[in-house]
Amino acid sequence: MTQFEVFKDGKRKVYEIQDMRVAKALRALDGNPGSQNVFLKIARGFTAVKRIGITLTPDFILRNMVRDYMSANVFSKQGALPFKDVAIAMGDLWKRNDHYYNWLKSGGANGAFLELNSKYLETDIFKVAKETGFIENMQNTLTSAIDVLAFAGNIIESAPRLAEFKRTAKGASSGPAVFEGGFASREITLDFQRMGLKTQALNSIAAFMNAQVQGLDKTARTFKEDPTGLLLRGGALITAPTVMLWALQHDDPRYQEIPQWQRDLAWNIVTDDWQLAQSDEEWNGLPEHLVKDSPDGKLINKGVIVRIPKPQELGLVFATMPERILQLMLTDDPQSGKEMIKTLWETMVPNITPDVGAPPLEQVTNYNLFTGRPLIPHHLEKEVPAYRYTEYTSDSAKVLGKMLGAIPLIQETSIASPIVIENYVRGWTGSMGQYMLRTIDGALTKSGIIKAPETPAWTVADIPFVKAFFVRNPSIQAESIQRFYELSESVTQVMTSTKNQTKKGHWDDVEYLNTFYGEPMAKMDGWRKALSNQGQFIRDVYESDYTQAEKRQLIDTTYYQMIEIAKLANSEMDLMKKTMKDRTKENP
């Protein structure tokens, strides 16, 4: 396309561009290039909704602030970025003072992920607050919650950029120093507008694809320009505290049960809070590491696990990989090497799965592309689809699941599962969709349309927005439970093979399978039944008339028992696998 149109004095005029380089440059300014076919239009619509639903939530904005500040300290060529400078820059953004306008003039604002809302470019908020009273007239400028979140998100993301601009420009309002400051501000984290036409097209259907590409590119470019500086800053600011934290808590059973994908994405700080048990029921059944004696009775550790997000690619290189290497070298974890390769692959290869297609793909494969774990937990696979849900599934998704489950054509398909329904909402609308489901739950319950049982007492990991910074513990996602089901898959295959060979009368093959796998099959079947029974018990407790506090206690205690069973089963399975390898060597 080499033509563009303008309106002059109300009349449309079309101009032809002679230089193709200029034409390409102008086309690159379009945020949604590419084919205009119906599929791409639909796909871009889903991606736009998802991008808004993820980025315009308080938990994302706060996590992004942490990640950006850490990245800025490593990437900055001016040295460590004091948080005081960032706080002052937030004030500059709010007041729209000379520093802010010089930064806009430099082009530094064009690298942000969250674009400035035009309303706030046209409105002098500081002036409104001074002349009319901001608190009394907030509705004059902040007319909706989305506007508030967009504005807050932009200020938080832009503050490190403006702070870096000020440090580089050193007060200049014109000349080369201003443009040098603008370039530095765009490069202090990621320049999200740095992409070509093909990447723009892909990024329009995969919300964060370009962010992943730019993160890898920025890290590689920084290493090429200043390898010593990057290694020193990354090592001092990220690796050193990571190693110390790992050394302090890697042998804590609570840390070991945090799902590996959560350990890869965040620093998890296990805290202690020993409280006196009020009754025997409160501590009975808990694992030994959570209970200890005192002169006044039994003490229970009710400490929480705090989650601090790591910067994306820098976190992988300077935090996650050192953790994995330490885990591989200093602990008896046979999975560490395999998991480390998997993490590297997932990070190095950008995700180009269209957002519109991700939930259907996850439904068909029963595989969560983000966590790398089954979408529907193994212990629910034998349930009727409409009853495949956990105690954390929204009531509105359960109602919709039963409605879909009543339709003959789809009642036996997984689309009727409330877990799958929630995954569609999350995959297409992000966290905002999840919060909308919870809001609908409250409205349906209050109106009497649904009569849901009382939920277990909330923990800090259940509080909206706040829960982004805490790990749910214990839960069905515990590392030992998930690893047990992964190990059991191979045994299940052997059981199927044994059954099929028996039907065919291939007795030599049956004898071979029983010789090598008979013991694992028998034990695994027992362990699976034990975990399945406990999973059913949790569902029964959730539906029961117990108080909220009693439900929380019974459910958490049962999860801890499931973890202990899984740990025992995993250790025995590892031993049996080693024995089977030895037998194979002796009887090839």
C-alpha positions in Angstrom: 0.0 0.0 0.0 1.6 3.2 -1.2 -1.3 5.7 -0.7 -2.5 7.6 2.3 -5.4 10.0 2.8 -5.8 13.3 4.6 -8.7 15.7 5.1 -8.0 19.3 4.3 -10.7 22.0 4.6 -13.2 19.1 5.0 -12.2 17.5 1.7 -10.5 14.1 1.3 -7.2 14.1 -0.5 -5.2 11.0 -1.5 -1.4 11.1 -1.9 0.9 8.6 -3.6 4.2 7.7 -1.8 7.1 7.3 -4.3 9.7 6.0 -1.9 8.8 2.5 -0.7 11.0 2.9 2.4 8.8 5.8 3.5 5.6 3.7 2.7 6.9 0.9 4.9 7.7 3.3 7.7 4.3 4.7 7.6 2.6 1.3 7.6 4.7 0.4 10.6 2.9 3.1 12.6 -0.3 1.1 12.4 -0.7 -1.1 15.5 -2.9 -3.6 13.7 -1.3 -4.4 10.4 -1.8 -7.5 8.3 -4.6 -9.1 6.5 -8.2 -7.9 7.0 -9.8 -11.3 6.7 -12.6 -12.2 9.1 -10.6 -14.7 11.2 -7.8 -12.2 11.9 -10.4 -9.5 12.8 -12.0 -11.9 15.3 -8.7 -13.0 16.6 -7.5 -9.4 17.1 -10.7 -8.6 19.0 -10.2 -11.5 21.4 -6.6 -10.5 21.9 -7.5 -6.8 22.6 -10.0 -7.9 25.3 -7.5 -10.3 26.9 -4.8 -7.6 26.9 -7.1 -5.2 28.6 -8.4 -7.8 31.0 -4.9 -8.7 32.2 -3.1 -5.4 32.3 -5.9 -3.3 33.8 -6.2 -5.1 37.1 -4.5 -3.9 40.3 -2.6 -7.1 40.8 -1.0 -6.9 37.4 -0.1 -3.2 37.8 1.6 -3.9 41.1 3.4 -7.0 39.9 4.5 -5.0 36.8 5.9 -2.2 39.1 8.1 -4.7 40.9 9.4 -6.3 37.7 10.0 -3.0 35.9 11.9 -1.5 38.9 14.2 -4.6 39.1 14.8 -4.6 35.4 15.5 -0.9 35.4 18.2 -1.3 38.0 20.0 -3.9 35.8 19.6 -2.3 32.4 20.2 1.4 33.4 23.5 2.8 32.2 23.4 5.4 34.9 23.8 2.9 37.8 21.2 1.8 40.3 17.9 3.6 40.1 17.0 5.0 43.6 13.3 4.4 44.4 13.1 8.0 45.5 13.8 9.1 41.9 10.9 6.8 40.7 8.6 8.3 43.3 9.5 11.9 42.3 8.9 10.9 38.7 5.4 9.7 39.6 4.7 13.2 40.9 6.0 14.7 37.7 3.7 12.5 35.6 0.7 13.4 37.9 1.5 17.2 37.7 2.4 17.2 34.0 5.3 19.6 34.7 8.2 20.6 32.5 10.1 17.3 33.1 7.1 15.5 31.8 6.7 17.6 28.6 10.4 17.4 27.9 10.2 13.6 28.2 7.2 13.6 25.8 9.2 15.8 23.4 12.1 13.3 23.4 9.9 10.4 22.3 10.6 8.5 25.5 6.9 7.9 26.3 6.5 5.9 23.1 8.1 2.8 24.4 5.5 2.0 27.1 3.3 -1.1 27.0 0.3 0.8 28.4 -0.5 3.7 26.1 -1.3 7.1 27.6 -5.1 7.7 27.5 -5.8 10.7 25.3 -8.2 12.0 27.9 -5.3 12.6 30.3 -3.2 14.1 27.6 -5.9 16.7 27.2 -6.7 17.2 30.8 -4.4 19.0 33.3 -5.2 16.9 36.4 -3.0 18.9 38.7 -4.8 22.1 37.6 -8.2 20.5 38.1 -7.2 19.4 41.6 -5.9 22.8 42.5 -8.8 24.9 41.2 -11.8 22.7 41.9 -10.7 20.2 44.5 -9.9 16.8 43.2 -11.6 14.7 45.9 -14.9 16.5 45.5 -14.8 16.5 41.7 -13.0 13.3 40.8 -15.8 12.4 38.4 -14.7 15.3 36.2 -11.6 13.4 35.0 -11.8 9.8 36.2 -15.1 8.7 34.9 -14.8 5.0 35.2 -12.8 2.3 37.0 -11.1 1.3 33.8 -9.9 4.8 33.3 -8.5 4.9 36.8 -6.7 1.6 36.4 -5.3 2.6 32.9 -4.1 5.9 34.3 -2.5 4.3 37.4 -0.9 1.6 35.3 0.6 4.1 33.0 2.0 6.2 35.8 3.6 3.2 37.4 5.0 1.9 34.2 6.3 5.3 33.0 7.8 6.4 36.3 11.1 4.5 35.9 11.3 5.7 32.3 10.9 9.3 33.3 13.3 9.0 36.1 15.9 7.6 33.7 15.2 10.4 31.3 15.9 13.0 34.0 19.1 11.4 35.0 20.4 11.2 31.5 19.1 14.6 30.2 20.4 16.3 33.4 17.9 19.1 33.2 18.3 20.0 29.5 15.1 21.1 27.8 16.4 21.0 24.2 19.3 19.7 22.1 20.9 16.3 21.9 20.7 15.6 25.7 16.9 15.5 25.5 16.8 13.0 22.8 19.6 10.9 24.4 17.5 10.9 27.6 14.4 9.8 25.6 16.3 6.9 24.1 17.7 5.9 27.5 14.1 6.0 29.0 12.8 3.7 26.3 15.6 1.2 26.8 15.6 1.1 30.6 13.1 -1.7 30.6 11.6 -2.9 27.3 10.7 -0.8 24.3 7.4 -2.4 23.5 7.0 -0.4 20.3 10.2 -1.8 18.8 8.8 -4.3 16.3 8.4 -4.9 12.6 5.3 -5.4 10.5 5.3 -9.2 10.8 5.8 -9.1 14.6 3.0 -6.5 14.8 0.7 -8.8 13.0 1.5 -11.7 15.3 1.4 -9.5 18.4 -2.2 -8.5 17.4 -3.4 -12.1 17.9 -1.0 -13.2 20.7 -1.1 -10.5 23.4 2.4 -10.7 24.9 4.4 -12.3 22.1 6.3 -9.1 21.3 7.0 -8.6 25.0 8.7 -12.0 25.1 10.7 -11.3 22.0 11.8 -7.9 23.2 12.8 -9.3 26.5 15.1 -11.8 24.9 16.4 -9.2 22.5 17.0 -6.6 25.1 18.9 -9.0 27.3 21.0 -10.2 24.4 21.8 -6.6 23.2 22.8 -5.5 26.7 25.1 -8.5 27.1 26.7 -7.8 23.7 27.2 -4.1 24.6 28.4 -4.5 28.2 28.8 -8.2 29.2 30.7 -7.4 32.4 28.3 -4.7 33.5 25.3 -6.9 32.9 26.8 -9.9 34.7 27.9 -7.7 37.7 24.6 -5.9 38.1 22.5 -9.0 37.5 24.6 -11.1 39.8 24.6 -8.5 42.6 21.0 -7.4 42.4 19.3 -10.7 41.4 21.5 -13.8 41.7 23.1 -13.1 45.1 19.7 -12.6 47.0 18.2 -15.5 45.1 21.0 -17.9 46.2 20.8 -16.7 49.8 17.0 -17.2 49.9 17.3 -20.7 48.3 19.9 -21.7 50.9 17.8 -20.6 53.7 14.6 -22.4 52.8 15.2 -25.1 50.1 14.9 -27.9 52.6 11.6 -26.5 54.0 8.8 -29.0 53.1 6.5 -26.0 52.4 8.9 -24.5 49.9 9.4 -27.9 48.2 5.6 -28.2 47.6 5.3 -24.9 45.8 4.5 -25.7 42.1 7.6 -25.5 40.0 6.1 -23.0 37.6 5.4 -20.6 40.5 9.0 -21.0 41.7 10.2 -20.2 38.2 8.1 -17.0 38.0 8.6 -15.6 41.5 10.6 -15.5 44.6 8.7 -17.4 47.3 9.4 -16.5 50.9 8.2 -19.0 53.5 7.4 -17.3 56.8 6.8 -18.8 60.3 3.9 -17.9 62.5 3.6 -20.4 65.4 0.2 -20.2 67.1 -1.2 -22.2 70.0 -3.7 -24.8 68.9 -7.1 -24.3 70.4 -8.1 -28.0 70.2 -6.7 -31.4 69.3 -8.6 -31.4 66.1 -6.7 -28.3 65.0 -3.3 -30.0 64.9 -4.2 -33.7 64.6 -3.4 -35.0 61.1 -1.0 -32.2 60.2 2.6 -33.2 59.1 5.3 -33.1 61.8 7.0 -30.0 60.4 3.9 -27.9 61.1 3.5 -28.9 64.8 5.7 -28.7 67.8 5.3 -28.9 71.6 5.3 -26.0 74.0 4.7 -25.7 77.8 1.2 -24.4 77.0 0.3 -27.1 74.5 0.7 -27.8 70.8 1.9 -25.0 68.5 0.9 -24.9 64.8 2.9 -23.0 62.1 0.4 -20.8 60.3 3.0 -18.8 58.4 2.2 -17.7 54.9 4.2 -17.9 51.7 4.9 -14.5 50.2 5.4 -14.3 46.4 7.5 -11.5 44.8 7.5 -11.6 40.9 10.8 -11.9 39.2 11.6 -9.8 36.1 10.9 -11.9 33.0 14.0 -12.8 31.1 16.4 -11.4 33.6 14.7 -13.5 36.3 15.2 -16.6 34.2 18.9 -15.9 33.6 19.9 -14.6 37.0 17.4 -16.2 39.4 15.6 -19.3 38.0 18.5 -20.9 36.3 20.8 -20.6 39.3 18.0 -22.0 41.5 17.6 -25.0 39.1 21.4 -25.6 39.0 21.6 -25.6 42.8 18.6 -27.9 43.0 20.2 -30.3 40.5 23.6 -30.3 42.2 22.7 -30.2 45.9 19.4 -32.0 46.2 18.2 -35.5 45.3 15.8 -34.4 42.7 15.9 -36.5 39.5 13.4 -34.1 37.7 15.6 -31.0 38.0 17.6 -31.5 34.8 14.6 -32.3 32.7 12.6 -29.4 34.1 15.5 -27.0 33.5 15.6 -27.8 29.8 11.9 -27.5 29.6 11.9 -24.0 31.2 14.7 -22.9 28.9 12.8 -24.0 25.8 9.5 -22.4 26.9 11.3 -19.1 27.5 13.5 -19.0 24.4 10.7 -19.9 22.0 8.0 -17.2 21.8 4.4 -18.2 22.2 2.6 -17.5 18.9 -0.5 -19.4 19.8 -3.5 -17.1 18.9 -5.3 -16.1 22.1 -8.6 -17.0 20.5 -7.4 -20.6 20.0 -5.6 -21.2 23.3 -8.6 -22.2 25.4 -10.0 -24.7 22.9 -6.5 -26.2 22.5 -6.1 -26.5 26.3 -9.6 -28.1 26.5 -8.8 -30.7 23.8 -5.4 -31.6 25.2 -6.3 -31.1 28.9 -3.0 -29.2 29.2 -2.5 -25.7 30.6 -0.1 -23.9 28.3 0.9 -21.5 31.1 1.5 -23.8 34.0 2.5 -26.9 32.0 0.1 -29.0 34.1 -3.2 -30.8 33.4 -6.1 -28.4 33.1 -8.5 -30.8 34.9 -6.9 -32.5 37.9 -6.3 -36.2 37.5 -8.6 -37.1 40.5 -11.6 -35.4 38.7 -11.1 -37.1 35.3 -13.7 -39.9 36.0 -16.3 -37.4 37.2 -19.2 -36.4 34.9 -18.0 -33.3 33.1 -20.5 -31.0 34.9 -19.0 -32.1 38.2 -15.3 -31.5 37.3 -14.6 -28.6 39.6 -12.7 -27.8 42.8 -13.6 -25.8 45.9 -12.1 -22.7 44.2 -14.3 -22.9 41.1 -16.9 -20.1 40.8 -20.6 -20.9 41.4 -21.6 -19.2 38.2 -19.3 -21.6 36.2 -20.9 -24.5 38.1 -24.4 -23.4 37.2 -23.4 -22.9 33.5 -21.7 -26.3 33.6 -24.9 -28.0 34.7 -26.9 -26.1 32.0 -24.4 -27.3 29.3 -24.4 -30.8 30.8 -28.2 -31.0 30.2 -27.7 -30.6 26.4 -27.5 -34.1 24.8 -24.9 -33.2 22.2 -22.3 -31.8 24.6 -23.2 -33.3 28.0 -20.4 -35.9 27.7 -17.8 -33.4 26.4 -15.4 -31.5 28.7 -16.9 -28.1 27.6 -19.5 -28.8 30.3 -16.8 -28.8 33.0 -16.8 -25.7 35.2 -13.0 -25.8 35.2 -13.0 -25.6 31.4 -15.6 -22.9 31.4 -13.5 -20.8 33.8 -10.4 -21.4 31.6 -12.3 -20.0 28.6 -13.1 -16.9 30.6 -9.6 -16.5 31.9 -8.1 -17.3 28.5 -10.2 -14.7 26.7 -10.7 -12.0 29.3 -7.7 -12.4 31.7 -8.0 -11.7 35.4 -10.7 -9.1 34.9 -13.0 -11.9 33.7 -12.3 -14.0 36.8 -13.2 -11.1 39.0 -16.4 -10.6 37.0 -17.3 -14.2 37.7 -16.9 -13.7 41.4 -19.0 -10.6 41.2 -21.7 -12.5 39.4 -21.5 -15.3 42.1 -22.3 -12.7 44.8 -25.2 -11.3 42.9 -26.7 -14.7 42.1 -26.3 -15.8 45.7 -27.8 -12.5 47.1 -30.8 -12.7 44.8 -31.4 -16.3 45.8 -31.1 -17.7 42.2 -28.4 -20.1 43.5 -28.0 -21.6 46.9 -24.3 -22.2 47.3 -22.8 -23.7 50.4 -20.7 -21.4 52.6 -17.1 -21.3 51.3 -14.2 -22.3 53.5 -12.8 -19.5 55.6 -10.6 -17.2 53.4 -6.9 -17.2 53.7 -4.7 -14.3 52.5 -4.3 -16.3 49.2 -8.1 -15.8 48.6 -8.3 -12.1 48.9 -8.9 -10.4 45.5 -5.8 -8.6 44.2 -3.8 -9.3 47.3 -3.7 -13.0 46.5 -1.3 -12.3 43.6 1.5 -11.9 46.2 0.8 -15.0 48.2 1.0 -18.8 47.4 -2.0 -20.9 48.1 -0.8 -23.5 50.6 -1.7 -26.4 50.7 -3.5 -27.2 47.5 -4.1 -29.8 44.9 -1.4 -28.1 42.8 1.3 -29.2 45.4 4.4 -30.3 43.6 4.4 -33.8 45.1 0.8 -34.5 44.1 1.3 -33.3 40.5 4.5 -35.3 40.2 2.7 -38.4 41.5 0.1 -38.2 38.8 2.8 -37.6 36.2 4.6 -40.8 37.4 1.4 -42.7 37.5 0.8 -42.1 33.8 3.5 -44.5 32.8 2.1 -47.2 35.1 -1.4 -46.7 33.8 0.0 -47.3 30.3 1.5 -50.6 31.5 -1.8 -51.6 33.1 -3.6 -51.0 29.8 -0.9 -52.9 27.9 -1.2 -55.9 30.3 -5.0 -55.9 29.9 -4.8 -55.8 26.1 -2.1 -58.5 25.9 -4.2 -60.7 28.2 -7.2 -60.4 25.9 -5.0 -61.4 22.9 -3.6 -64.4 24.7 0.0 -63.1 24.4 1.1 -64.8 27.7 4.8 -64.2 27.2 4.2 -60.5 27.0 1.9 -60.6 30.0 4.6 -62.4 32.0 7.2 -59.9 30.9 5.1 -57.0 32.0 4.2 -58.6 35.3 7.9 -59.4 36.0 9.0 -55.8 35.5 5.9 -53.8 36.4 3.7 -56.0 38.6 4.7 -54.4 41.9 4.4 -50.8 40.7 1.0 -51.5 39.2 -0.4 -52.9 42.4 1.0 -50.1 44.6 0.1 -47.3 42.2 -3.5 -48.5 42.0 -3.7 -48.3 45.8 -2.2 -44.9 46.0 -4.4 -43.5 43.3 -7.5 -44.8 45.1 -6.3 -43.3 48.4 -5.8 -39.8 46.8 -9.1 -40.1 44.9 -11.0 -40.9 48.1 -9.4 -37.9 49.9 -10.3 -35.7 46.9 -13.9 -36.8 47.2 -13.8 -36.1 51.0 -12.7 -32.5 50.3 -15.7 -32.1 47.9 -18.0 -33.5 50.5 -16.7 -31.1 53.2 -17.2 -28.2 50.8 -20.8 -29.1 50.2 -21.4 -29.8 54.0 -23.0 -27.7 56.7 -19.7 -27.3 58.6 -18.7 -23.7 59.6 -16.4 -21.8 57.4 -13.5 -22.3 59.9 -14.2 -26.0 60.2 -14.2 -26.4 56.4 -10.9 -24.6 56.0 -9.3 -26.8 58.7 -10.6 -30.1 57.3 -9.8 -29.2 53.7 -6.2 -28.0 54.5 -5.5 -31.0 56.8 -6.7 -33.4 54.0 -4.5 -31.7 51.4 -1.5 -32.1 53.8 -2.3 -35.8 54.1 -2.5 -36.1 50.3 0.9 -34.5 50.0 2.4 -36.9 52.5 0.9 -39.9 50.6 2.2 -38.5 47.3 5.7 -38.0 48.7 5.8 -41.6 50.0 4.5 -42.9 46.6 7.0 -40.8 44.6 10.0 -42.0 46.6 8.9 -45.6 46.2 8.3 -45.1 42.5 11.7 -43.7 42.0 13.2 -46.7 43.8 11.1 -49.1 41.8 12.1 -47.4 38.5 15.8 -47.8 39.5 15.2 -51.5 40.3 13.5 -52.0 36.9 16.4 -50.4 35.1 18.8 -52.8 36.9 16.6 -55.8 36.0 16.6 -54.7 32.3 20.4 -54.6 32.3 20.5 -58.1 33.8 17.8 -59.4 31.5 18.0 -57.4 28.2 
